[in-house]
Amino acid sequence: MSFKLTFQGQEKVFEKKVQLKDLIDNKDKSIICARVNNRLRELTYEVSDDAKIEFLTVKDGDAVRIYEASLRYVVAMAFARAYPMLEVRFAYNVSRSVFIQVLTKGYNVNPAMVKKVREEMDKIINADYPLVRGKYSTEEAVKIYKDNNLNDKLDALQYRPEKTIHLYECNGYYNYMFSRMVPSTGYLKTFDLFYYSPGMILQYPRAEVGGVIPPFEDAPTFGKTLKESHEWAKIAGADTVVGINKHIQRDGVIDFIQLCEARHNRMLAELGEKIVSDSNIRLICIAGPSSSGKTTFANRLRVELLSRGLKPIRISLDDYYLPKSQAPKDEDGKPDLESIEALDIDLFNKNMLDLINGEEVQLPQFDFKLGKRVPGRRIKVGLDEPIIIEGIHALNDRMTTLIPRHQKFKIFIAPQAQINLDNTNPVSITDLRLLRRLVRDYKFRNAAAEETISMWPSVRRGEFKWIYDTQEGADYVYNSMLSYELCVMKKYALPLLQNVDVESEYFPVAERLIRMLKYFEDMPDEWVPCNSLMREFIGGSCYEGA
């Protein structure tokens, strides 16, 4: 029976099933994957029914994820060939890159090792080996993992609910990256690999910069935070899904929750000590990307400072929005409320300076129903009353140009997750925040997962434009990750994600998140403290309405 395919501006009728890659002129290897009736498909997928097909390149986020996963596969394969005795670990790192470290004791990464791995990668890529997806029983997968010394995957396999598993074979090498893959290694010619003590950095094309490799920008503050996060996770046995699940099974829910919360408490105590020990600090600025937990953190920091004899005052940047008619326009011609130009920068500067100089100030209050500012409360602050401001632009010096640097204490907050499903599959920090936002949007706005996912690219663009560059100037980076949170989030997020229709354009994102979440043990949330940052997303916070 014939069927019609619509792709690349044309319609063609076929009499028998056809692979997607056979529809591409001259086998163009810039095309990484395709959406078939909105379903994300590998190029080896065979079409046999009417379909609309959209081919994707690394200018598209879905294609980049497949490219990056396939590239990790090739790095792991290169190590297996060049250094079969070594165990390596992948983690997301600074400058939107992947950090690769050697776990085997007695071996250190050096430039010569990087050169050898890169040469092996080039051989694999130039050979254009097919990446062949196969379906295996659990017993077959266990044997393959044992034969290939993939013991970390053996450990994670016990938490997989299905009785079968997909693996990719490439010239005798087997692995699985929890992702679809490119058809063959020849698609992966664009990458960079270089020494970055104590490991190596892998860079790949990024959609947000037009499908090229962005210039590497070192970020010492961010890098240090990730290192500290990994070190703590290793000490706590929570750097892998296996470690987290074993914590729950061995120590119970309460101990694991309290262990993670204790770390947040310790960071708050460190912050309190730093702030109270410097009498110059008058303005405490808090910023971070979406779903970092800024609101709960600001409340908890306020309580921490109260316990040390200070009397902090909270002021919201949201009250300094210009009327919508004066807001800058985004690329779609709509008011861009994430732009710093949407705020009355001059008024905020003047109000903060006047308050710090001991003057009484009438603050504005933005009435979102009227779409404009109205008069707010009148306040005057003393020397023991630091001002806490929180918002995406709080660390931008344009907001506080009139305040000397020594009077400002800048805090960047974000979940800096360093969790792996196994050695070659790190959990995305961005996916963690998206899960938080999915759960919160449904809990407090009754928003379906599709609505939240649809807005996420715009949110991410705003973060890259306005937030991430401010992290390096921070006096303190607060890691809002709680190692137990994916176990708690699972029961809230899975039903929302499973409700996304398979024909929806947002299904690939939902599918990816489901694939990751299913490995985590379920955890009841009854023992999560009411002041926990986790409560900001799942509900039940003692700060709701504060």
C-alpha positions in Angstrom: 0.0 0.0 0.0 1.4 3.4 -1.0 2.0 6.2 1.5 3.0 9.9 1.2 5.9 11.6 2.9 6.3 15.4 3.2 9.8 16.6 3.8 12.2 19.4 2.7 9.5 21.3 0.9 8.3 18.3 -1.2 5.8 15.5 -1.2 6.7 12.0 -2.4 4.7 8.8 -2.7 6.4 5.5 -1.7 5.4 1.9 -2.3 7.6 0.3 0.3 9.1 1.4 3.7 12.1 3.6 3.5 14.8 4.6 6.0 15.0 8.3 6.9 18.6 8.6 5.9 17.8 7.4 2.4 15.6 10.5 1.9 18.5 12.9 2.3 20.3 14.1 -0.8 23.9 13.0 -1.0 23.7 11.5 2.4 24.2 14.9 4.1 25.9 14.2 7.4 25.0 17.6 8.8 21.5 16.1 9.4 21.6 14.3 12.7 18.0 13.0 13.2 14.4 13.9 12.3 11.0 14.5 13.7 8.4 12.2 12.1 4.9 13.5 12.9 6.6 15.2 15.9 8.2 12.0 17.2 12.0 12.2 17.4 13.6 9.5 15.3 17.0 8.2 14.4 18.0 8.4 10.8 17.9 4.6 10.6 14.1 4.6 11.4 12.0 3.1 8.7 8.8 5.0 7.6 5.9 3.0 6.2 2.9 5.4 6.7 1.9 8.9 5.8 4.2 11.3 7.6 5.5 14.9 7.9 9.2 14.8 8.4 11.5 17.6 9.7 15.2 16.9 9.5 17.3 18.4 12.3 20.9 19.6 12.5 23.0 20.7 15.4 21.2 24.1 15.2 18.3 22.3 17.0 18.5 21.3 20.6 17.1 17.7 20.1 19.8 17.0 17.5 22.6 18.4 19.8 21.6 16.0 22.5 21.9 13.1 20.1 25.2 14.4 18.8 26.6 14.8 22.3 25.5 11.4 23.5 27.0 9.8 20.3 30.2 11.7 20.9 30.4 10.4 24.5 30.0 6.9 23.0 33.0 7.4 20.7 35.1 8.8 23.6 34.3 5.7 25.7 35.0 3.5 22.7 38.4 5.2 22.2 39.3 4.7 25.8 38.3 1.0 25.6 40.7 0.7 22.6 43.6 2.8 23.8 43.4 2.3 27.6 41.2 -0.8 28.3 42.5 -1.0 31.9 41.1 2.5 32.8 37.7 3.4 34.3 36.5 6.9 33.2 33.7 9.1 34.3 31.9 11.8 32.3 30.3 15.0 33.9 28.8 18.2 32.6 31.1 21.1 33.3 32.1 24.7 32.7 31.5 26.4 29.3 28.7 23.9 28.4 31.3 21.1 28.0 31.8 17.5 29.2 34.6 16.8 31.7 36.3 13.4 31.5 38.3 12.1 34.4 40.1 8.8 35.1 38.8 7.0 38.2 41.4 4.2 38.2 43.9 4.8 41.0 47.5 5.2 39.9 46.7 6.8 36.5 46.7 10.5 35.9 45.4 12.3 32.8 48.2 14.1 30.9 48.5 15.8 27.5 49.9 12.6 26.0 46.9 10.6 27.1 44.6 13.2 25.6 46.5 13.1 22.3 46.2 9.3 22.2 42.5 9.3 22.9 41.9 12.0 20.3 43.9 10.0 17.7 41.8 7.0 18.5 38.6 9.0 18.2 39.7 10.3 14.8 40.3 6.7 13.6 36.9 5.6 14.7 35.1 8.6 13.2 37.0 8.4 9.9 36.2 4.7 9.6 32.5 5.7 9.7 31.5 2.6 11.6 27.7 2.0 11.9 26.1 2.3 15.3 23.7 -0.6 15.4 20.9 -0.5 17.9 19.9 -4.0 19.3 17.4 -5.2 21.8 18.7 -7.6 24.4 17.4 -9.5 27.4 18.6 -8.5 30.8 20.6 -11.8 31.0 22.3 -11.0 27.6 23.1 -7.4 28.7 24.7 -8.7 31.9 27.0 -10.9 29.9 27.9 -8.1 27.5 28.6 -5.7 30.4 30.8 -8.3 32.2 32.7 -9.1 29.0 33.4 -5.4 28.4 34.2 -4.6 32.1 31.2 -2.2 32.3 30.6 -2.9 36.0 29.0 0.5 36.6 26.3 -0.4 34.1 25.8 -3.7 35.8 25.0 -1.9 39.1 22.5 0.4 37.5 20.8 -2.4 35.6 19.1 -3.7 38.8 17.0 -0.6 38.9 15.7 -0.8 35.3 12.0 -1.8 35.4 12.0 -3.4 31.9 13.1 -6.9 31.2 14.9 -5.9 28.0 17.5 -3.3 27.2 18.7 -1.5 24.1 22.5 -1.4 23.4 24.5 0.0 20.5 27.2 -2.1 18.9 30.0 -0.4 17.0 32.7 -2.5 15.4 32.6 -5.0 18.3 32.2 -2.3 21.1 29.0 -2.1 23.1 27.5 0.7 25.2 24.3 2.6 25.9 24.0 6.4 26.4 20.3 6.6 27.3 19.7 8.4 24.0 19.1 7.9 20.4 22.3 7.9 18.3 23.6 9.0 14.9 23.7 6.3 12.2 27.5 6.0 12.1 30.6 7.5 13.6 31.3 9.6 10.5 28.6 12.1 11.6 30.8 13.2 14.5 33.6 15.2 12.9 33.0 18.4 14.8 34.4 18.3 18.4 37.3 19.4 20.5 39.2 17.5 23.2 41.9 19.0 25.3 43.7 18.7 28.6 42.0 20.4 31.6 43.6 19.3 34.9 42.9 16.8 36.4 41.1 15.5 33.3 40.1 16.5 29.8 37.4 18.6 28.3 35.1 17.5 25.4 33.4 20.3 23.5 30.7 19.8 20.9 28.4 22.0 18.8 25.6 23.9 20.6 22.2 24.9 19.3 22.1 28.2 21.2 25.2 29.5 19.3 24.0 28.4 15.8 25.3 24.8 15.8 29.0 25.6 16.2 31.4 24.9 19.1 31.4 28.0 21.4 34.7 29.4 22.5 35.8 27.7 25.7 35.4 30.1 28.6 37.0 29.0 31.9 34.8 29.7 34.9 36.8 29.1 38.1 33.9 29.9 40.5 31.5 27.6 38.7 34.2 24.9 38.3 35.1 25.0 42.0 31.4 24.6 42.9 31.0 21.6 40.6 34.2 20.1 42.2 32.9 20.6 45.7 29.5 19.2 44.7 31.2 16.0 43.3 33.5 15.6 46.4 30.5 15.9 48.8 28.4 13.5 46.7 31.3 10.9 46.7 31.7 11.3 50.5 27.9 10.9 51.0 27.8 8.0 48.5 25.3 10.0 46.4 27.2 10.6 43.1 25.3 7.9 41.2 21.8 6.7 41.0 23.0 3.4 42.5 24.5 5.2 45.5 21.3 7.2 46.0 19.1 4.2 45.8 21.3 2.2 48.2 21.1 5.0 50.7 17.4 4.7 50.7 17.4 1.0 51.0 20.2 0.8 53.5 19.8 3.8 55.7 16.1 4.6 55.2 14.4 7.8 54.0 14.8 9.9 57.1 18.5 9.6 57.4 19.1 10.4 53.7 16.8 13.4 53.8 18.5 14.8 56.9 22.0 14.1 55.5 21.2 16.3 52.4 19.4 18.9 54.4 22.4 19.1 56.8 24.5 20.2 53.9 22.2 23.1 53.1 22.1 24.1 56.8 25.9 24.1 56.8 26.1 26.3 53.8 23.6 28.7 55.3 25.7 28.8 58.5 28.8 29.6 56.4 26.9 32.4 54.7 25.7 33.8 57.9 29.2 33.9 59.3 30.6 35.6 56.2 27.9 38.3 56.2 27.8 39.1 59.9 31.6 39.3 60.1 31.7 42.2 57.6 30.1 45.3 58.9 30.4 47.0 55.5 27.8 44.8 53.9 24.5 46.6 53.4 23.1 44.9 50.3 22.7 41.2 49.8 22.1 40.3 46.2 20.7 36.9 45.2 20.3 35.6 41.6 20.2 32.3 39.8 18.5 30.6 36.9 14.8 29.4 36.9 13.8 26.9 39.6 17.0 27.3 41.6 15.0 27.8 44.8 15.7 31.5 45.2 12.5 32.3 47.2 13.0 29.6 49.9 16.7 30.3 50.1 16.1 34.1 50.6 13.6 33.3 53.4 16.0 30.8 55.1 19.0 33.2 54.8 16.8 35.9 56.4 16.2 33.6 59.4 19.9 32.7 59.6 20.8 36.3 59.8 18.1 37.0 62.4 19.6 34.3 64.5 22.9 36.3 64.4 21.4 39.6 65.5 20.8 41.2 62.1 17.4 42.3 60.9 17.3 41.9 57.1 14.8 43.7 55.0 13.6 42.0 51.7 12.9 44.0 48.6 11.6 42.6 45.4 13.0 43.6 42.0 9.6 42.7 40.6 8.2 45.9 42.0 10.5 47.9 39.8 9.1 46.8 36.5 8.3 49.5 34.0 4.7 49.6 32.7 4.3 47.0 30.0 4.0 49.7 27.3 7.6 50.8 28.1 9.1 47.3 28.3 11.5 46.3 25.5 10.2 43.9 22.9 11.5 40.4 22.3 12.1 38.8 18.9 8.4 38.0 18.6 7.4 41.6 19.3 6.1 40.8 22.8 7.1 42.6 26.0 10.5 41.1 27.1 10.0 41.0 30.9 13.3 39.1 31.3 15.4 42.0 30.0 17.1 44.2 32.4 15.7 47.1 30.4 12.2 46.1 31.6 13.2 47.4 35.1 13.4 51.0 36.3 17.2 50.8 36.9 17.6 54.5 37.9 14.8 54.4 40.5 16.1 51.2 42.0 19.6 52.6 42.3 18.3 55.8 43.9 16.1 53.9 46.4 19.0 51.6 47.5 21.4 54.5 47.9 18.9 56.5 49.9 18.1 53.6 52.2 21.8 52.9 52.8 22.3 56.6 53.6 19.7 56.4 56.3 16.8 58.1 54.5 13.2 57.1 54.5 12.0 55.8 51.2 8.6 55.0 49.8 9.1 51.8 47.8 7.0 51.1 44.7 4.7 48.1 44.4 4.0 46.7 41.0 0.3 45.9 40.5 0.3 43.1 37.9 -3.5 43.5 37.4 -3.1 47.1 36.5 0.2 46.6 34.7 1.9 49.5 36.4 3.5 50.6 39.7 1.6 52.0 42.6 2.9 53.5 45.9 4.1 50.8 48.3 5.4 50.7 51.9 7.6 53.4 53.4 10.7 52.1 55.1 14.0 53.3 56.7 16.8 50.8 57.5 19.4 50.9 60.3 23.0 49.7 60.3 21.9 46.2 61.5 19.3 45.9 58.7 20.9 44.7 55.5 18.7 44.7 52.4 18.1 41.4 50.6 17.2 41.7 46.9 16.4 38.6 44.8 15.8 38.3 41.1 17.4 37.4 37.8 19.2 40.7 37.6 20.2 41.1 41.2 23.9 40.4 40.5 24.0 42.7 37.5 26.1 45.8 38.5 23.8 48.1 36.5 21.1 47.6 39.1 23.4 48.9 41.9 26.0 51.2 40.2 25.6 53.8 43.0 26.5 51.2 45.7 30.2 50.6 46.3 31.3 47.0 45.8 32.4 46.5 49.4 28.9 47.2 50.5 27.4 44.4 48.3 27.5 40.7 49.0 26.6 38.7 45.9 25.1 35.2 46.1 24.6 33.0 43.0 22.2 30.1 43.6 21.6 27.0 41.3 21.4 23.2 41.7 24.9 22.1 40.7 24.1 18.4 40.3 27.0 15.9 40.0 25.0 12.7 39.6 25.5 10.0 37.1 23.3 7.2 35.9 26.5 5.4 35.3 30.1 6.5 34.5 29.4 7.6 30.9 25.9 9.1 31.5 25.8 12.2 33.7 22.4 13.7 34.7 21.8 17.0 33.1 21.7 20.0 35.5 19.2 21.7 33.2 16.9 18.7 33.2 16.8 18.8 37.0 15.6 22.4 37.0 13.1 21.6 34.3 11.6 18.8 36.4 11.4 21.2 39.4 9.6 23.7 37.2 7.2 21.1 35.8 6.1 20.0 39.2 5.8 23.6 40.6 3.9 24.9 37.6 1.4 22.1 37.9 1.1 22.4 41.7 0.6 26.1 41.9 -0.7 27.0 38.4 -2.3 23.8 37.3 -0.1 24.0 34.2 0.3 20.9 32.0 3.8 19.6 31.3 3.5 20.6 27.7 2.9 24.3 28.6 6.0 24.3 30.8 8.2 22.5 28.3 7.0 24.9 25.5 8.3 27.9 27.5 11.6 26.3 28.5 13.6 27.4 25.4 12.7 31.0 26.0 13.6 30.7 29.7 17.0 29.2 28.7 17.7 32.0 26.3 17.1 34.6 29.0 19.4 32.7 31.4 22.2 32.6 28.9 21.7 36.3 28.1 21.3 37.7 31.6 22.3 35.3 34.4 25.2 32.9 33.8 27.8 35.6 33.2 27.1 37.0 36.6 28.1 33.8 38.4 31.8 34.5 38.3 31.5 37.7 40.2 29.6 36.1 43.1 31.0 36.1 46.6 29.3 32.8 47.3 27.7 30.1 45.2 25.0 28.2 46.9 24.4 24.8 45.6 20.7 24.2 45.9 20.8 20.5 44.8 19.4 18.0 47.2 20.6 14.5 46.4 17.3 12.9 47.4 15.1 15.2 45.3 14.8 13.1 42.1 13.4 10.3 44.3 10.8 12.6 45.7 10.1 14.4 42.4 9.5 11.1 40.6 6.0 10.5 41.8 5.0 14.1 41.0 6.7 14.4 37.6 6.1 11.0 36.0 2.3 11.3 35.7 2.7 14.8 34.2 5.2 13.5 31.7 3.3 10.4 30.8 0.3 12.6 30.0 2.2 14.2 27.1 0.8 12.8 23.9 3.1 10.8 21.7 2.2 13.0 18.8 3.1 16.1 20.7 6.1 18.1 19.6 7.1 18.1 23.3 7.0 14.3 23.6 10.8 13.9 23.0 11.6 16.0 26.1 9.0 14.1 28.2 10.4 10.8 26.9 14.0 11.8 27.8 13.0 12.8 31.4 10.9 9.6 31.9 13.9 7.5 30.7 16.1 9.1 33.4 13.6 9.2 36.3 12.6 5.6 36.1 16.0 4.5 37.5 15.5 6.3 40.9 13.8 4.7 43.8 10.5 6.2 45.0 10.7 8.2 48.2 7.7 9.5 50.2 7.9 13.2 51.0 6.3 13.2 54.4 9.7 13.6 56.1 10.9 16.5 53.9 11.1 19.5 56.3 8.6 22.3 55.8 11.4 24.8 55.4 13.3 22.6 52.9 14.0 24.1 49.5 12.3 21.1 48.1 8.9 22.3 49.4 9.1 25.3 47.0 8.3 22.9 44.2 6.2 20.1 45.7 4.2 22.3 48.1 3.8 22.3 51.9 6.4 25.0 52.5 6.1 27.0 55.7 7.1 30.1 53.6 4.1 29.9 51.3 2.5 33.3 51.2 5.4 34.9 53.1 
